[in-house]
Amino acid sequence: MDADVIVIGAGVIGLACAERLAAAGRSVMVLEAGHVGAGATGASLGALMPHAPHATTPLAAAQRQSLGAMPERVARIERRGGTATHYQKVGRIEILASANAAEGADAKIDAAATRWANLGTTRLRRATTEEVRDLAPHVAESPHGYLLDDVTAQIDPPAFAAALAAAARADGAVIAEATPVRHLAADAAGVTVTTDRDERRAPLAVVASGRAVPAIDGARAIPMTGVKGEAMALPDHADPASRPLVTGPGGFAIARSDALYIGSTADKTAPHENTVTRDGLAALAGRCRKLTRVDPDVARKRVWSGIRPAAPDGQPVVAPHPDRPRVILALGHFKTGLSLAAGTADAVAALAAGADPEPPWDAFGPRRLWTTHGANG
Ligand SMILES: Cc1cc2nc3c(=O)[nH]c(=O)nc-3n(C[C@H](O)[C@H](O)[C@H](O)COP(=O)(O)OP(=O)(O)OC[C@H]3O[C@@H](n4cnc5c(N)ncnc54)[C@H](O)[C@@H]3O)c2cc1C
């Protein structure tokens, strides 16, 4: 055997699983087709904000659990790997964009008091215009008011991926880049993983290859697609101060010391076209104007796109493959891979130790995908 566990994919999900398994004393080998953070992870923005507090889905619960684990996880990763992730609990200003949104705010505040209990102290409250101006001078005017949370955080995605890789390596993991996996074959004793160059074998494999899933001999295919996201950075509006994230309908803004970041579009129509379109650019500029006082047309800007890995129903797949239980799937993290990384890594570590998945993680098996669903979310 080459390792206790072979992990396929070095995006944030594969790396978080590798780090967690290596920290638990397993020998881990990561096989990555490109380089660390080559997929959606490298295109992402690093917003770590929970689903709305009234959301009661397993995904919302899993994400809250994962976000609650982040401060401790990040501290361990930074200590072990010796590199910074730039994780920061900055909070979030939500622009109440309509009279309806303003009316619903009290119910949201009440729901946050219980559902976000593991994430912050005040959780969610209304904020005055003066307070918002003081906290984040770039925020757009809002005639319907603002909400402020103290639960949202941000992280630098490439730094997070690099820090996870460094921590995993410090615990003995081997990360082989430029090593695409062609297929897997599992038997009673282990899993054989065939790469472009050779074969590797381990008792367990974790498939965390985002939207591209290598074939698993004799097992049903996992339907996975991509949802393109475009994003924009405005370096002229860099801000060295620590500012809350800003959200409004359809988008968010993150102020950082190198740029103001605006995210992000969601285009399901061309899942394999990783390009920024004229429409995408216009949508980002529109978001920038709604969320901030910054004029995106006069500023220098950098725009890019990435393809989010998504199952047809928009929920992640975190479970042993029902046809080949030695193959654990960690796929389809869609819009929230960074915020789910710690939770998915814990769930995968528990599965690797032979435990049954615990709620809410027991909702993410792939059987649900072998019946027809429309994409959502
Ligand atoms: C514009 C944009 C903004 C986003 N912003 C946020 C955000 O603010 N917060 C958030 O939580 N999420 C955000 N996301 C979503 C987030 O990027 C994803 O959920 C997350 O990166 C998924 O991670 P992953 O490791 O599953 O997939 P990926 O990052 O795609 O990693 C999969 C890896 O597997 C490798 N691979 C594929 N096939 C093979 C193979 N056969 N053999 C070996 N390796 C293989 C790929 O090269 C890749 O490196 C954003 C996404 C986009 C596009």
The ligand as an ORCA input file, in Angstrom:
! r2SCAN-3c Opt
* xyz 0 1
  C     -16.164     33.312     -8.593
  C     -16.338     32.349     -7.433
  C     -16.461     32.852     -6.144
  C     -16.628     31.969     -5.072
  N     -16.672     32.508     -3.811
  C     -16.808     31.674     -2.752
  C     -16.825     32.214     -1.441
  O     -16.713     33.427     -1.259
  N     -16.982     31.352     -0.400
  C     -17.101     29.987     -0.585
  O     -17.250     29.251      0.404
  N     -17.058     29.460     -1.817
  C     -16.926     30.263     -2.901
  N     -16.900     29.737     -4.152
  C     -17.112     28.273     -4.315
  C     -15.833     27.511     -4.035
  O     -14.838     27.989     -4.893
  C     -16.053     26.013     -4.254
  O     -17.175     25.544     -3.538
  C     -14.824     25.225     -3.780
  O     -13.636     25.784     -4.291
  C     -14.920     23.764     -4.197
  O     -13.721     23.146     -3.812
  P     -13.322     21.693     -4.327
  O     -12.036     21.350     -3.684
  O     -14.481     20.776     -4.173
  O     -13.180     21.868     -5.908
  P     -11.979     22.504     -6.761
  O     -11.426     23.709     -6.108
  O     -12.493     22.645     -8.145
  O     -10.849     21.409     -6.681
  C     -10.910     20.172     -7.366
  C      -9.489     19.780     -7.723
  O      -9.491     18.462     -8.256
  C      -8.576     18.415     -9.327
  N      -8.957     17.309    -10.207
  C     -10.041     17.217    -11.029
  N     -10.046     16.034    -11.664
  C      -8.952     15.351    -11.244
  C      -8.420     14.079    -11.525
  N      -9.004     13.226    -12.415
  N      -7.266     13.698    -10.930
  C      -6.651     14.515    -10.036
  N      -7.131     15.746     -9.718
  C      -8.266     16.156    -10.302
  C      -8.699     19.790     -9.995
  O      -7.550     20.099    -10.747
  C      -8.878     20.692     -8.782
  O      -7.657     21.215     -8.298
  C     -16.698     30.565     -5.274
  C     -16.549     30.062     -6.560
  C     -16.367     30.934     -7.646
  C     -16.211     30.368     -9.008
*
